[in-house]
């Protein structure tokens, strides 16, 4: 049972690491105006998600 938990933790960690790398590469390759507009939209997205969750 411990091996299954360890494998799950390693898989989750690698998945998070890969997702982070993909996001960083996407931000670096994007045009500056696109990145700025996405960052400006984040607060509205967070409030909408919080409102829907409650």
C-alpha positions in Angstrom: 0.0 0.0 0.0 2.9 2.4 0.7 4.2 1.9 -2.8 0.9 2.9 -4.3 0.8 6.1 -2.2 4.4 6.9 -3.2 3.7 6.3 -6.9 0.6 8.5 -6.7 2.6 11.3 -5.0 5.4 11.1 -7.6 2.9 11.1 -10.4 1.1 14.1 -9.0 4.4 15.9 -8.4 5.5 15.2 -12.0 2.2 16.3 -13.3 2.3 19.6 -11.4 5.9 20.2 -12.6 5.0 19.6 -16.2 2.0 21.8 -16.0 4.1 24.6 -14.5 6.7 24.2 -17.2 4.0 24.4 -19.9 2.5 27.5 -18.4 5.9 29.3 -18.1 6.8 28.5 -21.7 3.4 29.7 -22.9 3.8 33.0 -21.0 7.3 33.5 -22.4 6.2 32.8 -26.0 3.1 35.0 -25.8 3.0 38.6 -26.9 3.2 41.1 -24.1 -0.2 42.6 -24.7 -1.8 39.1 -24.4 -0.1 38.4 -21.1 -1.2 41.8 -19.7 -4.8 41.3 -20.7 -4.9 37.8 -19.1 -3.3 39.1 -15.9 -5.9 41.9 -15.8 -8.7 39.4 -16.2 -7.5 37.2 -13.3 -9.2 39.1 -10.4 -12.6 38.9 -12.2 -12.1 35.2 -12.9 -11.2 34.5 -9.2 -14.3 36.4 -7.9 -16.6 34.6 -10.4 -15.2 31.2 -9.3 -15.5 32.1 -5.6 -19.1 33.3 -6.1 -20.0 30.1 -8.0 -18.4 27.9 -5.3 -20.4 29.5 -2.5 
